[in-house]
Amino acid sequence: MLVCITDECVCCGACEAINSEIFSIDSIARVNQNMIKGYEQDCIDAALICPVNAIWIDEIF
């Protein structure tokens, strides 16, 4: 699974609240691709809860 955060991100912290090992917010939002395996559902949940739909997911198996 590939997870990206688009430029629409407003750094609200919703994704980080779901899983701070995958998503981190400082001045911009970042995704730790190395932590996704085993936590795919957290990525999906973060994408669904994002208020500006800034989380893009590809390669869902």
MARBA-3410 file (N, C-alpha, C, O; in Angstrom, 1 decimal):
61
0.8,-1.2,0.0,0.0,0.0,0.0,0.9,1.2,0.0,1.9,1.3,0.8 ~ 0.6,2.2,-0.9,1.3,3.4,-0.9,0.3,4.5,-0.4,-0.8,4.6,-0.9 ~ 0.8,5.3,0.6,0.0,6.4,1.1,0.7,7.7,1.0,1.9,7.8,1.3 ~ 0.0,8.7,0.4,0.5,10.0,0.2,-0.4,11.1,0.8,-1.6,10.8,0.9 ~ 0.2,12.2,1.2,-0.6,13.3,1.7,-0.5,14.4,0.6,0.7,14.8,0.3
-1.6,14.9,0.1,-1.6,15.9,-0.9,-1.4,17.3,-0.4,-1.4,17.5,0.9 ~ -1.3,18.2,-1.3,-1.1,19.6,-0.9,-2.3,20.3,-0.2,-2.2,21.3,0.3 ~ -3.5,19.6,-0.3,-4.7,20.1,0.3,-4.6,20.0,1.9,-5.5,20.6,2.5 ~ -3.7,19.3,2.4,-3.6,19.0,3.8,-3.5,20.4,4.6,-2.8,21.3,4.2 ~ -4.3,20.4,5.7,-4.3,21.6,6.5,-3.6,21.3,7.9,-3.7,22.1,8.8
-3.0,20.2,8.0,-2.2,19.8,9.2,-3.1,19.8,10.5,-2.7,20.3,11.5 ~ -4.3,19.3,10.3,-5.3,19.3,11.5,-4.9,18.2,12.5,-5.3,18.4,13.7 ~ -4.2,17.2,12.2,-3.7,16.2,13.1,-4.6,15.0,13.3,-4.4,14.1,14.1 ~ -5.7,14.9,12.5,-6.6,13.8,12.6,-5.9,12.5,12.2,-6.2,11.5,12.9 ~ -5.1,12.5,11.2,-4.4,11.2,10.8,-3.4,10.8,11.9,-3.3,9.6,12.2
-2.7,11.8,12.4,-1.8,11.5,13.5,-2.4,10.9,14.7,-1.9,10.1,15.4 ~ -3.6,11.4,15.0,-4.4,10.8,16.1,-4.8,9.4,15.9,-4.9,8.6,16.9 ~ -4.9,9.0,14.7,-5.3,7.6,14.4,-4.0,6.7,14.6,-4.1,5.6,15.2 ~ -2.9,7.1,14.0,-1.7,6.3,14.2,-0.5,7.2,14.0,-0.1,7.6,12.9 ~ 0.1,7.6,15.1,1.3,8.5,15.1,2.6,7.9,14.6,3.6,8.5,14.4
2.6,6.5,14.5,3.7,5.8,13.9,3.8,6.0,12.4,4.9,6.0,11.8 ~ 2.6,6.1,11.8,2.5,6.3,10.3,2.5,7.8,9.9,3.3,8.2,9.1 ~ 1.7,8.5,10.6,1.5,9.9,10.3,2.1,10.9,11.3,1.9,10.6,12.5 ~ 2.8,11.9,10.8,3.4,12.9,11.8,3.1,14.2,11.2,3.1,14.5,10.0 ~ 2.9,15.2,12.1,2.6,16.6,11.7,3.6,17.4,12.4,3.8,17.4,13.7
4.4,18.2,11.6,5.2,19.3,12.2,4.7,20.5,11.4,3.6,21.0,11.6 ~ 5.5,21.1,10.6,5.1,22.2,9.7,4.3,21.6,8.5,3.6,22.4,7.9 ~ 4.5,20.4,8.2,3.8,19.7,7.1,3.5,18.2,7.6,4.1,17.8,8.6 ~ 2.5,17.6,7.0,2.2,16.2,7.3,3.1,15.3,6.6,3.5,15.5,5.4 ~ 3.5,14.2,7.2,4.4,13.2,6.6,3.9,11.8,6.9,3.2,11.6,7.8
4.2,10.9,5.9,3.9,9.5,6.0,5.1,8.7,6.2,6.0,8.9,5.4 ~ 5.2,7.8,7.2,6.3,6.9,7.3,5.9,5.6,6.6,5.2,4.8,7.2 ~ 6.3,5.5,5.4,5.9,4.3,4.5,6.4,3.0,5.2,5.8,2.0,4.9 ~ 7.5,3.0,6.0,8.0,1.8,6.6,7.1,1.2,7.6,7.2,0.0,8.0 ~ 6.1,2.0,8.1,5.3,1.5,9.2,3.9,1.1,8.8,3.1,0.7,9.6
3.6,1.2,7.5,2.3,0.9,7.0,1.9,-0.6,7.1,0.8,-0.9,7.4 ~ 2.8,-1.5,6.8,2.5,-2.9,6.7,1.9,-3.3,8.1,2.6,-3.1,9.1 ~ 0.8,-3.9,8.1,0.1,-4.4,9.3,-0.8,-3.4,9.8,-1.7,-3.7,10.7 ~ -0.8,-2.1,9.4,-1.6,-1.1,9.8,-2.4,-0.4,8.7,-2.7,0.8,8.7 ~ -2.7,-1.2,7.7,-3.4,-0.7,6.5,-4.8,-0.1,6.9,-5.2,0.9,6.3
-5.4,-0.7,7.8,-6.8,-0.2,8.2,-6.7,1.1,8.8,-7.6,2.0,8.6 ~ -5.6,1.4,9.6,-5.4,2.7,10.1,-5.2,3.8,9.0,-5.7,4.9,9.1 ~ -4.6,3.4,7.9,-4.4,4.3,6.8,-5.7,4.6,6.1,-6.1,5.8,5.8 ~ -6.5,3.6,6.0,-7.9,3.7,5.4,-8.7,4.6,6.3,-9.4,5.5,5.8 ~ -8.7,4.3,7.6,-9.5,5.1,8.5,-9.0,6.6,8.5,-9.9,7.5,8.6
-7.7,6.8,8.4,-7.2,8.2,8.4,-7.7,8.9,7.1,-8.1,10.1,7.2 ~ -7.7,8.2,6.0,-8.2,8.8,4.7,-9.7,9.1,4.8,-10.1,10.2,4.3 ~ -10.4,8.3,5.5,-11.9,8.5,5.6,-12.2,9.7,6.5,-13.1,10.4,6.3 ~ -11.4,9.8,7.6,-11.6,10.9,8.6,-11.0,12.3,8.2,-11.4,13.3,8.8 ~ -10.1,12.3,7.2,-9.5,13.5,6.8,-10.5,14.5,6.4,-11.3,14.3,5.4
-10.6,15.7,7.0,-11.6,16.7,6.7,-11.5,17.3,5.3,-12.5,17.9,4.8 ~ -10.3,17.2,4.7,-10.1,17.9,3.4,-9.7,16.8,2.3,-9.3,17.2,1.2 ~ -9.9,15.5,2.6,-9.6,14.4,1.7,-8.2,14.5,1.1,-8.0,14.4,-0.1 ~ -7.2,14.8,2.0,-5.8,15.0,1.6,-5.0,13.7,1.6,-3.8,13.8,1.3 ~ -5.6,12.6,2.0,-4.8,11.3,2.1,-5.2,10.5,0.9,-6.3,10.1,0.7
-4.1,10.1,0.1,-4.3,9.4,-1.1,-3.7,8.0,-0.9,-2.6,7.9,-0.5 ~ -4.5,7.0,-1.2,-4.0,5.6,-1.0,-4.1,4.9,-2.4,-5.0,5.0,-3.2 ~ -3.0,4.1,-2.7,-2.9,3.3,-3.9,-2.4,1.9,-3.5,-1.8,1.7,-2.5 ~ -2.6,1.0,-4.4,-2.1,-0.4,-4.3,-2.7,-1.1,-3.1,-2.0,-1.7,-2.3 ~ -4.0,-1.0,-2.9,-4.7,-1.8,-1.8,-4.9,-3.2,-2.3,-5.5,-3.5,-3.4
-4.3,-4.2,-1.6,-4.4,-5.6,-2.0,-5.5,-6.3,-1.2,-5.7,-7.5,-1.3
END
